[in-house]
Amino acid sequence: MTKSDKEQYIKRGTLAVLNCMRELLTSRAPLMVSYSSGQFISRMLSADDHFLYFDLGSDAQENTLAQQSSQLNISAETSGAKIEFCLPSITIDTHDGLPAFRAALPDLIWQIQRREFFRVTAPLEPTFWCTSQWPDGSKARFRLQDLSLGGIGALLDDPLPEGVSAGDMFPSLEVELGEYGKFSVAAQLLHIGERTIITSKNETRITPRLSFRFTTIAPAQARELQQVIFALERLARDKANRFQ
């Protein structure tokens, strides 16, 4: 989205900005704090008419670099909207007796209503697997292709069982995320498609691709999942930068 496209989503003034900050506080949405030489995940602690406070990052060097930066970009996802704002500078202060970043309340923010959740592609290695049961009760196992707060895309290595159709419910869909853990949610199969690949033997192979929508996801799960999405996005960006 270009800067001009985002103009319509600007919220100006103390009251409007504070309302968005309180939404971040209530949802406890993870903050992606980006600066010129890095980024880290944080969480909003408090906000008033003058200042906002958020957690330090987990790495001391990142905290120092962020404090020295002339501009920081903050983004977060909450209730289907993306909130973004910029901070010209931050300082280390205390909040409830613990170290925390403090910054002046920004004059404006962008609150972008998202029709679709941001979707990140799963890494090729290691493979992340999803398990559940097909409607007939047999075991289902497929490879995770992409992930968002709204659902997943998955690939089958075997033919799709007979009788499976869009709209089928999967009350317990377990997604394995390697070092990031695993989570189990209820989901609905939205779409059945195909993915065509060329094998090492120059043969064309067509595999089923399934699109699932999460029907229920607990707030705590959503927060954990958002952190996984941030981590996978950062991993993909670091790999891309190494090959530039």
Summary of the structure (lengths in Angstrom):
residues: 244
radius of gyration: 20.8
end to end distance: 23.3
largest distance: 64.2
contacts: 674
relative contact order: 0.12
helix: 23%
strand: 47%
